[in-house]
Amino acid sequence: MRKAGIDAGRYIDILTNSLFSAPVYRTYGSMIAGENYQPAGFRLLLCLKDIRLTLAAAEAEAVPIPAASPMRDHFIEGVAHGDGDADWAALARVAASNAGL
């Protein structure tokens, strides 16, 4: 939405006052809209560890998890750009970068 010129804060207000009213959407939506990823509730490095463990366990049981590998790659990209100690919501920076912002 930022690339389309839509105010991120206003967009989060619309979403969280309608279909996505759960606290998790309000909390993380506000963090992402405000680009505020500190203090970290759950660090990106911990997400990377967990997704690696998930992939290893899935592989051991021959269980495909198609979305897990791209997520791992996004976590690695966020860590590579210095967001390892930031909240995992900092993945929004990866998405913004990939969108050319």
C-alpha positions in Angstrom: 0.0 0.0 0.0 2.9 2.4 0.6 4.0 2.0 -3.0 0.4 2.8 -4.1 0.5 6.0 -2.0 -1.9 4.7 0.7 -1.1 5.8 4.2 0.0 2.7 6.2 -1.5 3.9 9.5 -4.9 4.6 7.9 -4.8 1.2 6.1 -4.2 -0.6 9.5 -7.1 1.4 11.0 -9.4 0.2 8.3 -8.4 -3.4 8.6 -8.4 -3.6 12.4 -11.7 -1.9 12.7 -13.4 -4.4 10.4 -12.5 -8.0 9.6 -9.1 -8.2 11.3 -9.9 -6.8 14.7 -7.8 -9.3 16.7 -5.1 -7.8 18.9 -2.3 -9.5 17.0 -3.3 -7.5 13.8 -3.5 -4.3 15.8 -0.1 -4.9 17.5 1.9 -6.0 14.5 0.0 -3.8 12.0 1.0 -0.8 14.1 4.6 -1.9 14.4 4.8 -2.4 10.6 3.0 0.9 9.7 5.2 2.8 12.1 8.3 0.9 11.0 9.1 0.4 14.7 10.6 -3.1 15.4 12.2 -2.5 18.8 11.9 -3.7 21.5 11.6 -7.1 19.9 8.8 -9.4 21.2 10.2 -12.3 19.2 13.6 -11.7 17.5 14.0 -12.5 13.8 17.0 -14.7 14.7 14.7 -16.9 16.8 12.3 -17.2 14.0 15.1 -18.3 11.7 16.1 -20.9 14.3 12.6 -22.2 14.6 11.9 -22.4 10.8 15.2 -24.3 10.4 14.1 -26.8 13.1 10.7 -27.1 11.5 12.2 -27.8 8.1 14.6 -30.4 9.5 11.8 -32.2 11.3 9.5 -32.1 8.2 12.3 -33.4 6.0 13.0 -36.3 8.5 9.4 -37.3 8.2 9.1 -36.6 4.4 6.5 -33.9 5.0 6.4 -31.1 2.5 5.9 -27.6 3.9 5.9 -25.5 0.7 5.7 -22.1 2.4 8.5 -22.8 4.9 11.5 -22.5 2.6 10.5 -19.1 1.2 9.9 -17.9 4.7 13.3 -19.1 5.8 14.8 -17.2 2.9 13.0 -14.0 4.0 14.3 -14.5 7.5 17.8 -14.9 6.3 17.5 -11.8 4.1 16.3 -9.8 7.1 19.1 -11.1 9.3 21.6 -10.3 6.4 20.3 -6.7 6.4 21.0 -6.3 10.1 17.5 -7.0 11.6 18.4 -10.2 13.5 17.8 -8.6 16.8 14.7 -6.8 15.6 11.1 -8.1 16.1 10.1 -10.6 13.4 7.7 -7.9 12.1 10.8 -6.4 10.5 10.2 -8.8 7.7 8.1 -5.9 6.4 11.4 -4.3 5.5 12.3 -7.3 3.4 8.9 -7.0 1.7 9.3 -3.3 1.2 12.8 -3.8 -0.3 11.5 -6.5 -2.6 8.7 -4.0 -3.7 11.3 -1.5 -4.6 10.7 0.8 -1.7 
